[in-house]
């Protein structure tokens, strides 16, 4: 079940079979800017960044992004910053892995965001997408196509939150503007 | 290349003529059982043991010994044989250890006919077992493979043989062990009784009805349950689809929990590296688990504060019981969160404690505590280990859960055993001389370990003890003769040693920078050097202090290391000039102290120095062996 969503659409997801999610991955992929001419180095490179903000009771307590790759408790891991993008073939260029069983008990919401660090809007980026994958079976839970997505530089993508003893995901797909997750905080808070 | 196997792992055998060597550090009885295609041993004549040591294609030693050799020719074993199990058992009544858990882990290696080692396996994780199936050679599609088994039996040899499908296993086990005991009894040097019956190549008996219970076939190794290689860190990576149905193995042990940690369960090229990585994995897991717990508690605390404040600022609720109700609700929320955090912490710590229990006995000398039996089986190593243990680390959440503090070799920084009080509480309780003595003692223990884990002659120790104040504590090093020269005394001695080492560093650096390593004088040994400085700055003039700083900065790059035993306050007269020196050294303490931070979260970890068991002579024993193994000095 892949949910292909347009921006602004929100949907609650539960693992098929009624179980709750135990491990999810947020993947982000985009196509590197084409090389130009003799001084190919001067091509404006596109750097998109994936971040995860951990909230406890509507307060941010930890964040995983390119400068803090692992949350203090080790439950959320960023695979590393990609500064230029990839082939645009659908592979993840950046990923954040969340081990929901090890998330500390007080954290009740994790919000995933995408930012354009180099400032290009999603209109200018080729083949950009972000998706949420259930790591235990490789199934895609949600996918957004970012390119051509309007004059925005950021997206608040999805939140994973506690429901009872398990977790649930809500796709948010809310466009925003900002260079890093800090700029997005005001836009994130209404979604908690 | 040698494959170091972990339990359950198999490896192809390129050769049919094999030698299997066992080194246990204590006498063991070795044997081999030949099984048919169902894995069953049809009768006693299919078991090679000291009383009947030869079967077609299999020869086992005639008596118990610490080092055993079994010769196997797989081309010569009868076609009906599909499995050769290599058995080890502890002799009874010979004064040796009563169970494998009380002694060093046995090491088994399979060598080909050309002498190359094909595979090796250290049988770790044994506890009260007194017999073990070490390896299994088995036919798979016409080729032979070896599998590391490590299947122990608390019921001893009888239980083991019974599990192999033998009828009346107790009789055979008794005859083997009785013979061994009789041989061991010094009063009567009995000749080994002639084999009851020359073993004949037996035809497999007529097929029997299929056994009702599947015997411990290769598919069901382990201690009563399936071996789980699940690591706590990766526990959640893939929840098992369904717990595999427990195999109906008729093993002698009680079944254990579903996820039994295994020593050496980490990535790496050698067992050394795997254990090192596993210890670091445990270290990180503990740091992260504690971080999760602490942040949850902190959050609960701050939320409670905030909610209590809110109840106070709300005028309306001050009258009546609403206020009290709100407060107790806030407290309940706090307690509930802390309780859940505690539950998770307990779960993770229990998992780590189980892992630690498995890993700790399996550690090689370089990583082992001084009370680990592996030190009694110590032999000078052939190569340098990856790292060395400098002590234990623990967190206040679970003080009994100790993580070995492993430091990579060659060391990048010098060591400093702080003989001053610092801010440590434990140090404040001791008087100054006692603290100084403890500091030197632990420096000697570190030095002994470094000497022991380097190959013979690969590590040279110099000592500077200007006033001779450390003579008593240094005695183990001096008496056993492991030092390059007697401890240097007086200002002249200090500067002579420093000059010698400075020259060495200069020379080696020059050679390295210019790429002229082959131009070094032929007499220069390649050994690493360690300089122990006691009683600093006694006997040091300005020139010597400068040289010392030079050694601390430049030495580690060319294998010259520093171990300072000093109180920073003693050198206060030098002012801030020495600050870079102290900062460049790894500070250790002779008493427990929490001054070390982990690289992930930055918790303050309590460091505990390595302690020798009280009254133990292990240090001197090990040092004596180091001294013996040293290559003869060139004159």
Interface residues (C-beta under 8 A of the other chain):
Chain A: X22 X23 X56 X57 X61 X62 X70 X72 X73 X74 X75 X99 X100 X101 X102 X103 X104 X105 X106 X135 X136
Chain B: X235 X236 X237 X238 X239 X284 X285 X288 X289 X291 X292 X293 X295 X296 X299 X300 X303 X337 X340 X341 X344 X600 X601
